[in-house]
Amino acid sequence: MAQVTNIKMDAKGNLWFISNFNLFRYEIPSRQLRQFNVADFFEATSICTLVDGSVWASTSSGLLKKYNAAAGTFTSYDLFSHSPRTVSNWIESLYATSDGNILAGTSNQGVKRFYTTVSDYKDILTYNPDKTEIFARTFLQTSPDECWIATESGIYIYNLVTGDFIHLHKEYTDPYSISDNAVYTFCKDKEGGIWAGTYFGGVNYAPKQPVPFKKYFPEKGKNSISGNVVREIIEDKYGRLWIGTEDAGLNKLDTTGLFTNYLPTGTKDGISYTNIHGLLVTGNELWIGTFEHGLDVMDINTGKVIRKYSKGSDSNMLRSNFIYCLYESPAGEVMVGTTIGAYLYSRATNAFSLLPGTPLHNWYTSLLKDKNGVIWAATYGNGVYYYDTKTFYQDSYRGMEHRRVLK
């Protein structure tokens, strides 16, 4: 069975292809087929045509062959003549770049760049960072200065001018890395995005314009955020970010980019639970609302919890341990929304009372006091409550229904 592995058309409209390592030229107008068989010529592995119209082929023994049309012969160039010795001189693919030169991908010595004006080559990419040999499969020039290289060890982006490389490879702890290192093919779409086909990992897409986000995710063995489900982010007065997750506790991201992770320790100065909901910074305190484990107050300079609050039967205490949201008004009033009631904290008595205008048996999801002194309380399933602290009017908005009550 004939296996066709490579097809190219030259400047004269002739079709060149390789079948079972034999090189063929098919003249379309005359329908004549010429075979350059293995026995009389060479084992062909790849073909490329240059902007000057010349036709080139590679061999399984490491030779680059230029076709001489007048004589029907080939001129040979050895692409391994001044390279380290290797067990195989197999040339996997040829690629013509826009500057009139050729990139050759090999099975054991990575990529070689052949300069047609001087008829010589240079090894431009031979080893991976771990010193293993590179198997280069195919190429895609994306701009006059840049070429993408598909290898068995990921993608190399080569700068044709400076000779610099960027290596894209699979990282098991990075969900945004390429899905598989064995890259076989490329396609550039009309928007300039690059599609990369892999052996085990399907298709990967790289947009022309990089996504303008720096990504933070859990990375085992590295300094990173602890969880994947980020619920709250708040900044303190020192420029540090406090990040509450629902799956792995609390995180602090300092101004140097380093994370500190806080998980329950079972001690009185550790956070109470891994599932964090509301966060509030007030002065040097971080208020931490948890799922069914009450409210913690941490000293942000020491990272130690200094107070804990949980539900109790006293009217001045919280009625729920699910602290859903936290808010501080411009006047410094701390408000707490829970699944059973919204509360106002008294610094003088270190106690909680029901927030005026908010019925007890509601799940409060967001709290706000506007510049006119009106408290707005959003609920889960029961609309929004409105309480004017100056006139004592209270309203509720539930879909199309509107109620106003004069207290």
N, C-alpha and C positions, 0 to 999 in steps of 0.2 A: 504494500500500500504506500502510495506516494505521500510524503509529509512535507507540506510547504511551510517553511518557518520564517521567511522574510520576503517582502515584495517592495520594490522601489521603481519609480519611473524616472528616466533620465531626461535631459533637456531636449532631446530629439524625439521624444515620445515613445521610446522603446521601454518595454517592461522587463525588469530584471527580477528574478526570484531564485530562491534556494529550495531545493527539494532533495531530501536524503543526502545532504552535504554537496550535491552537484549544483553548480551555478548555471542558470539559464538566462538567455536574452531572447525576448519575443518582440519581433518587429511587427507592430500592429498593422500598418498599411499593407505590407506584403504578406502578412500572416506566416512569416518564416520564424522558425524556432531554432536557436543554436544552443548546443549544450557544451559547457566547459566541464567535462566529467572529472571525477576524482582521480581516476587512473592517469590521465594525461595532464592534469593541471594541479588541483589541490582540493582539500576538504574545506568548503566554504561555510562560514558560520554567520556572516552578517554582510549587509550592503549599505552604502550611503552614496549620495550624489552631492557634489559641491556646487556652489553658486557659479563656478566657471564652467560647469557642464561635465566635469570629469566624474568618472565612476570608480568607486573603490570597494574592495571586498576584504574581508578578514578571513584568517584560516585557523584551524584547530591547533596549529603548531606555532602560533604567535607571530605570523607574518601579516603585514598590511600590503595589499596588492592594488596597484593602479592600472586600470585598463588602458591599453594603447590601441585606439580604434583602427588606425591605419594598418597596423600589423596583426591585429587580433591577438595580441600577447599581453602579458602583465609584467610590470616592474615591481620588485619586491623590496620591502623595508622591514627589518627585524625590530619589533617593538619590545624585545627583551634583551637586546645586545649589550646594554650597559645598565642592567637592573640586577638585583639579587637573584640568585638561582632559586628556582621553585619547582615543585613536583609537576606542575602543569603550566603550559603556555597558552591555554585556551583563551581565545578572545570571544566574549559573549556577544558584544554589540558595538556598532559604530554609530557615531552621531556627528553630522556636519553642523558646525556653529556658524553664526552669521559673519564671522571674521574670516571665513575661508579655511579654517583649520578643522581638525577631527578629534573628537573624544572617543577613546576606546575603553570599553568596560571589559575587565578580565575576571576569571574565576578565582585567581589567587593573588593578584597584585593590584587590585582596585582599579584606578582610572589612570590612563595615560593620555597625554595631550600631544598630538602630532602636528607639528608646524610645517605646512606644505611648502613655504617659501625656502626653508633650509633643509627640508627632507629629513628631519630628525624629531625625536620625541623627548618628553619629560614625564617622569612619574610625579603626578600631582597629588594623588591620594592612594596610599598603599595600605595603611594600617588603621584599625579602629583605636579609640583611646585606650582599650585594654590590650593593645599590641597584637590582636588577632588580625589575620588577613581579611581583606575586603573582597566580597563577590559583588561586582557591579553589574546590574542587569540592563538598565535603560536610562535615557536622559530626556530632559525637556528644557530648552532654553526659554526663559520667561521674559528676558529683556536683553539688550546688548551687553549688559554687565553680569547677568546672573543665569546660572544653569542649575536645575534640580537633578540630582542623581539618585536613582532607585537602587538600593543594595539589599543584601540579606541581613544587614545590621542597621536598617532604618534609612532615613533620607538625609543626604548631604546637600546643602545649598552652597554652591561654589561661585565665588566672585571671580569672573574671568579676567578682571583687571588687576585686583590686588592679590589674588590667590588665596584669600581667606575662605574658611568654611564655617557653616552653622550645621550642627548635627541634631536632627530630630529623631528621637528613638522612644520606644515604649518604656514607660516607667510604671511599674505595677501599682504604686501608691498615688499616681497622678491620673485622675479620670479624664483629663484634658490632653494627655499625650497621644501620640499616634497609637492605634489599637494593636498593631503587629509590626515587627521589624522587617519581615520578609515582604518587601515592596516590589511589585512586578510591572506596574504600568502607571502612566500619568495621562491626564487630560486637562487642558486649560480651557475654561469656558469663556463666553463672550464678556463677562464682567471681570475677567482676569483672575478668577479663583482657580485653585489647583485641586483636582481630584486625584487621589492616589489609591490604586487598587492593591490590596495586600493578599497574601496567601491564606492566612487564618483569620484576619480581623476585618474582612469586608472592605468597604470604601470609606476613606477619610477625606474630609474637605478642609482646605485652608483658604479663607477669603483673601482677596487682594489687599484690602485694608485690614490690618490686625485689629482684633477685638480690643477696644480700649479699656480693658479691665485687668487688674492684677487679681489672680484667684488665690484664695486661701482655703485649704481643705486639710483634713487630718492626714498626716504622713508619719507612719510608724518609724521610730528611730530618729526623727528630726524635730526641730523646734517648730511647732505648728499649732493651729487651732485644734481643740480637742474633739469637737463634734461636727456633724453635718447639718443638723437642723437648727439653724440660727433663728432665735425668736426675737431678741432685743439687742440693740446697739446704742450705747450712750457714751458721750465724751465727758471727762472730768476737766477741772480747771487747769490741769497740768498737761493737757493735750493727749492723754492716754484714752484709748477706747476700751470700754468694758462690754463684753459680748456674752450674752446669755444664750445657751443652747438648750434644746429640749431633750437631747440624748447624751450629753457629756459635760454637764456643769457649766461653770463660769470661766471666762478667759479675759485676760488683760493683754492688750497689744500696746506696747510702749512706743515712744517716739523713735526708737532705734529699729523698730520692726520686729522685736522679739516678743514672743508670747509667754505668758505665765498662765498655767492651767490650775483651776481650783475645783477640787472634787470633794465629796463628803469624806470626812475623816473619822466620824464618830465622836469627836471631841467638841467641847462647847464653843471653841473658837473657829471651827470649820463650818462650811456651808452645810445646810441641812439635806439638800437633795440635788440630783443631777438634772432634773427637769426644771429649767428656769423660765419664768414668764416675765413679769414686770421688772424693770430696772429703773432706779432713780438715783441721781447724784445730787446731794444737798450738802454743801460745805465740804468737809472731809469725810463724809459718810456715803456709802453706797447701800441703798436699800434694794433688797433682792427678794422678789416674790417667787414662790415655788408652787409646783403642782402638789397640792394636798400635804405639804410639809411646812406651811406657815411662812412667816416673814423673817428674814435675816437682815441685820444691819452690820455692815462691815466698815472698819477703819481703812480707807483706801491707801493710806501710807504704810500700814503694817500688813495689810492683807488678812487681818484677823477679824472674825465676827465678834462684835462687842455686845450685841443684844439680839434676842430672839423673841418673836411673838407668835402665839398660836391661838386657836379658838377657845373660848371659855363661856361659861354660863352668865357671867357678869355683864350687865348692859353696857359697860364701858369697854368691853373686850370684843375682839373679832368673833364673828359667828361662822366663819369658814376658813379652812386651811389652804384653799386654792386661791392664791393671790394672783389675780389676772392682770391688773394694771396698776401703775403708780404714777402720781402726778404732783408737781409742786406749783402752786399759783405764783404770780408775780409778787404777791405779798408774803411768800414764804410758807403758805399753808400746805401741808402734806396731806394728800388724799389717796385713799386706797380702794381699788375696786376688786371685789371678790365675787364668787359664785352665789354668795348669800349676803347681799348688802354692799353699800359703799360707805366708807368711813372717813372721818376727819381726825387727824392726830393732834393731840395737845402736847406740846413740848413741856408745858408747865407741870402737867400731871403724869406725863408719860403713859397716856391712855388713849383709847379710841372711842369715839361716839359716832352715831349714824350721821351721815352727811345730810344736811337739811334738804328737803324736797325730793329725796330719793327713797322710795318704799324699800323695806327690808328684803322682801322675797323676790329679788331680781338678780340676774347674773350681769354684772357691770363690766363692759369691755373697754370703755374709754371715758376719761373724765377731763373737763376743761372749765376754767373760770375766765370769762372774757373781760375786756377792759371796762365794761359797764357793771361789773360785779355779778353777772349772771353765771350760774353753774349749769353746765350742760353734762348730762350723764347718758351715755349710750349703753344700751343693753343688748343681750342676746335673746332675741325673740319678742321683746316688748317695747320696741321703739326707743325714743329719746325723751328723757325728762329734762325739764327746764325749771330753774329756781332762781328768782331775782332776789338777791340778798338785801336789796334796798327797799323794795316795795312788798316783798314777801309773796308775790304772785308765783304760782307754780303751774307749769303746763306739762302735757305729755303729747307726743306725736307718734301715732301708731298707724303707719300706712296712710290712708285717706282720713283717718279719724283724728280729731284734734280736741283735746279737753283742756279747759282752763279752770283752775280752782283758786279762789281767793282765800288765803289762810288767815 
